Amino acid sequence: MVDSEKLMARLRRGGYTLLHDSADTSAKIVVINTCGFIAEAKEESVNTILEFAEAKRRGDIEKLFVFGCLAERYKDDLRKEIEEVDEFFGVSSFDDILTAVGVPCVQAPAGERLLTTAGHYAYLKISEGCSRRCSYCAIPLIRGKHVSTPVEALVSEARLLAGKGVKELMVVAQDTTSYGVDIYGKRRLAALLNALSEVDGVEWIRLHYAYPAQFPDDVIDALRSNGKLCKYLDIPLQHVSDAVLKNMRRGVNRRQTCELIDKLRSRAPGVALRTTLLVGHPGEDEAAFAELMDFVREVRFERLGVFTYSEEEGTYGAKHFKDALGQEEKQRRAGAVMKLQADISASLNSEKVGKTFKVMIDRKEGSRYAGRTEFDSPEVDGEVLVASDRPLSVGRFCSVKITSADEFDLYGNAEEN
């Protein structure tokens, strides 16, 4: 999304009018940014390309270009299979895309973006690539090694975003934990978060995609003491079985994982932990899966998502393991984890009934407003459905008393200011 927004800013400076994921059919040039991370994402990307290839065959559009991760990995194969695409580009080919659509390679000011999110929140990508070598992951093959963006550049970008009305920053990267190692010689994530919190207009900062190995203690201190940091941490753990973690090449074991969770919850009280798990990885037998289920039951994550293992060409897993587990069994395991998590989420949500929370209003939805607490990230977590006797402003905060809850969402009434 961030890549698309930066490309769109340069296209706009080149004179184009931009539409993003729009039902408007007036556009004559289509540029598709693709994902190549896992099988489902690749399938979605291919289906989108095929949809617009058909539109080009009908004469509805004049030019079709594809870039991003899928194109980076498979451009030669895609070029043979989908002839309607005028050109495929890799992940860092913005100048080539501009040339292809007939725009001089105009440079936008550093950090300039055409936001596709709601105007009050935006994603801030702090680094590119990943230097870890997890067995299942093709990101290092696609994006290369970890490269951090300097603190000063990110603070400047945050100021630009705040100037547009952005109040909430979602800090993202393929590996946020390693931020700064390549350019400063040590992890500087906490220093970055603290610097971002000094930007006027930014009120919430939310941290995603934190790798659990070598997690910096000073980030935990920042989560506890920095009032602009949401008490929220997205930390994909993937598994808990030592045998599976070893096969995954995660560089962390069960003991270290549990110690980190205990440290986070004791030193940053009230923090909401979001994790993602990967089921069906080679080596995950019934005992390892049962251990994972017990772990989820014991830890009671506030937020949790599940992926099923897919064998990705060129990865360590594809080269060294046999993907012996069928997709039906993988889906059964994923479903079992999510059913367990739904029960946990419902229980945790019920504990919020009667309490009052600061809520960011995202949109009007029917007779209610949809918003989020600091414990919820857009699109991936639950919402607060708010009833109000007075109009509420989208992009602003209000106090909401929770009156009821279900598995994932909360319901409440806006209180008087």
C-alpha positions, 0 to 999 in steps of 0.5 A, spaced: 500 500 500 505 504 501 509 503 495 502 504 491 501 511 494 508 513 493 507 511 486 501 514 485 504 521 488 509 521 482 504 519 477 499 525 479 505 530 479 506 527 472 499 530 470 495 523 471 488 523 475 488 517 479 483 512 482 484 507 487 480 500 487 475 504 484 468 501 481 469 507 476 470 504 469 473 511 466 480 509 467 484 507 461 491 505 464 491 500 469 497 499 474 496 493 479 501 492 485 501 484 486 503 480 492 507 474 492 508 472 499 503 466 500 499 461 495 492 465 497 495 472 495 498 470 489 492 467 487 488 473 488 494 477 484 493 473 478 485 473 478 486 481 479 491 481 473 486 476 469 480 480 470 483 486 467 486 482 462 479 481 460 477 488 460 483 490 455 481 484 450 474 488 451 477 494 449 475 497 456 482 499 458 488 501 453 494 499 457 495 494 463 501 494 467 503 489 473 509 490 478 510 488 485 512 482 488 509 477 484 512 480 478 518 480 481 519 473 482 515 470 476 515 476 470 517 471 465 512 466 466 507 471 467 509 474 460 508 468 457 501 466 460 498 473 460 499 476 453 494 482 454 499 485 460 503 491 456 509 490 461 511 487 468 515 490 473 519 489 479 518 491 486 523 498 485 521 500 478 517 506 479 522 510 474 520 504 469 513 505 470 513 512 469 516 511 463 512 506 460 505 510 462 509 516 458 510 520 464 517 524 465 521 521 471 519 526 476 521 526 483 516 527 488 518 530 495 521 525 499 515 521 503 510 524 499 504 520 498 497 520 495 493 516 501 488 511 500 487 509 507 482 514 511 485 521 511 486 520 519 490 514 519 496 511 515 501 506 514 509 508 515 514 503 512 520 504 516 525 499 512 525 494 506 526 487 505 528 482 511 535 479 513 532 473 516 531 466 513 525 463 515 524 456 512 517 458 509 518 465 507 520 468 500 520 475 502 528 475 502 528 472 495 523 478 493 525 484 497 532 483 498 536 484 505 533 488 511 535 496 509 532 501 514 530 508 512 533 513 517 530 516 523 530 523 520 527 521 513 521 517 517 520 523 522 519 528 516 514 523 512 510 523 519 510 530 519 507 531 512 502 525 513 500 529 520 500 536 515 494 532 511 490 530 518 493 523 519 492 522 527 494 515 527 501 512 524 501 504 523 509 503 523 510 497 518 516 493 515 517 486 513 521 486 520 520 492 525 524 489 530 531 489 526 530 497 525 536 501 525 541 495 525 544 496 518 545 503 519 546 505 526 549 498 528 544 497 533 536 496 534 533 503 534 526 502 534 525 505 540 528 511 539 524 512 532 518 511 536 519 516 541 522 521 535 515 520 531 511 521 538 514 528 538 511 530 531 505 535 532 498 532 530 500 525 531 496 522 537 496 514 536 502 510 534 501 503 533 507 497 532 506 491 527 510 486 525 515 485 530 520 479 530 520 475 537 527 474 537 532 479 540 526 483 541 529 490 544 527 491 551 527 499 550 521 498 546 517 495 552 519 501 556 516 505 550 510 501 550 509 502 558 511 510 558 510 513 551 503 516 552 502 516 544 504 509 543 498 504 543 498 499 548 498 494 542 503 490 539 503 485 533 508 480 534 507 474 529 510 468 533 508 463 528 508 457 533 510 454 539 513 447 538 521 447 539 521 442 533 517 446 529 520 452 530 527 449 529 524 447 522 521 454 521 528 457 522 525 462 527 531 463 531 527 462 538 524 457 542 518 456 546 521 458 553 524 464 550 517 466 547 513 465 553 519 469 557 518 475 552 510 474 553 511 475 560 515 480 560 511 484 555 505 483 560 508 485 566 512 491 564 507 494 559 501 492 563 494 492 559 498 491 552 494 488 547 498 482 543 496 480 536 500 474 533 499 470 527 500 463 527 502 458 521 499 451 521 501 445 517 508 446 517 513 440 515 514 437 522 507 439 525 505 432 527 498 432 532 502 432 538 505 439 536 499 442 533 496 440 540 501 443 544 500 450 539 492 449 541 494 449 549 499 455 548 493 459 545 488 457 550 494 458 556 496 465 553 489 468 551 492 473 546 487 479 545 488 478 537 490 472 533 490 470 526 492 464 522 495 462 516 496 455 513 503 453 510 504 453 503 510 451 499 514 457 496 519 456 490 526 457 492 525 457 500 529 453 505 522 449 506 521 447 499 528 445 498 529 441 505 522 439 507 516 435 504 509 438 504 506 432 506 500 435 510 494 435 505 490 442 504 484 439 508 487 438 514 491 444 514 484 448 514 481 443 519 487 445 524 486 453 522 479 452 523 480 449 530 485 455 532 480 460 530 474 457 533 478 457 540 480 464 539 473 466 537 471 463 544 477 467 548 476 473 544 468 473 546 471 472 553 476 478 553 471 482 550 465 481 555 470 484 560 470 490 557 462 491 558 461 497 562 467 500 561 469 507 557 474 507 552 477 512 548 475 511 541 477 513 534 471 514 529 473 511 522 466 512 519 459 512 519 455 506 518 448 506 518 445 509 524 451 507 528 459 510 527 464 505 527 471 506 531 476 503 534 480 503 541 487 503 541 487 495 542 485 495 535 488 496 528 484 498 522 482 492 517 485 486 521 482 487 528 475 488 531 471 495 531 467 499 536 459 500 534 457 506 537 450 509 538 450 517 539 445 522 540 449 527 536 453 527 530 460 524 531 466 527 527 470 521 522 477 522 524 476 524 531 476 521 538 470 520 543 469 517 549 465 511 549 461 506 554 461 499 552 454 496 553 455 489 550 460 485 546 460 479 541 466 475 539 470 480 535 466 487 536 464 492 541 458 496 542 457 502 546 454 509 547 458 515 546 458 519 552 458 527 552 464 531 552 
